[in-house]
Amino acid sequence: MLTDRQEKILKLIVERYIKEPIPVGSKVLSKILKCSSATVRNEMSTLEDRGFLEKTHTSSGRVPSEAGYRYYVDHLMELKKMNADDMLKLQIVFKNQQLALSETIAQSLQIISDITNYTTIVLGSSSHENLLKQIEVVPIDDGSMIVLIITDKGHVEHKNIKLQDVSTEEIKKTVSLINNLISGTPIDEVSAKLEFEIKPIIGNYVKQHEQLYNAFYHVFNDFSSHDVNIVGRTKMLEQPEFSNNIEKIKNVFNKLENKDLLNSIEQDNDNNIKVYIGEESKIDDDVTVIKTKFKSGNDEGTIAIIGPKRMEYDRVVGLLEYMKENIER
């Protein structure tokens, strides 16, 4: 553990560097702490020796290391209360009874992305853990209908489709064929099963088989790809750590396209808010991922905020706690 003065110095350096990415020198800190610059330099040197601070090549000041951020998050951070404006924006979304939960989460993450300038992500329950129970079709008018996909966990997804000159009887036959042969299949495997088990035989039972097969294939393909929703992907470009480093931003963007990597964000079973700093993020050494799981009725998933390693930890953790509380209310 650190001494009280070392903790104060580390906390000041982290919080000043988060506000403005300029190395922090001893003169600034000595005025705040009301002690000599020499005393502060000695303490900063000790913090550097212990791996909590780093010296840059361009300045005599110090910046937090990955270990410094970790110590700050685990021991020094004080959660920042949400300001009235941020809270009002989110309350409007959460109090809108006409929104489905998925829409509420998507809109609130858009707000958080806008007010923080960070990238936000929602990951639904893994589609491999959701088994297809059945599909149902609700006609709307000529050629239009709603396809309901119902999983074994009670999750219901719906999608509008349009068909041309297809009889109700043909639709019923297709629905019956899918329910009989694919019920119990993990959602993320349904598209493959449609292609290899339904496609070769559907023509034996249904006349307009090509149009019906394509329609249902796209419905399932869309459903299984909804696991990951990224908001504010380009926010990283606005961070000084990335704005002038093309290779780094290309690497981050490639990682954000990697669905397996993003799905791994939700793999631990801890429902608390978790902070993954730098290398721990598995995205980039200058990136932090803060996440939490949520559960509301039959809906569950993970929400995460991705930003620079010097992100506003105290603010982001508070925003995630607020979101989780309102989702699960």
Buried (B, 14 or more C-beta within 10 A) or exposed (E): EBEEEBBBBBBBBBBBBBEEEBBBBBEBBBEEBEBEBEBBBEBBBBBBEBEBBBBEEEEEBBBBBBBBBBBBBEEBBEEBEBEEEBEEBBEEBBEEEEBEBBEBBBBBBBBBBBBBBBBBBBBBBBBEEBBBBBBEBEEEEEEEBEBBBBBBBEBEBBBEBEBEEBEEEBBEBBBEBBBEBBBEBBBBBBBEBBEEBBBEEBEEEBEBBEBBBEBBBBBBEEBBEEBBBBBBBEBBEEBEBBEEEEEBBEBBBEBBEEEEEBBEBBEEEEEEBBBBBBEBBBBBEBBBBBBBBBEBEEBBBBBBBBBBBBBBBBBBBBBBBBBBEBBBE
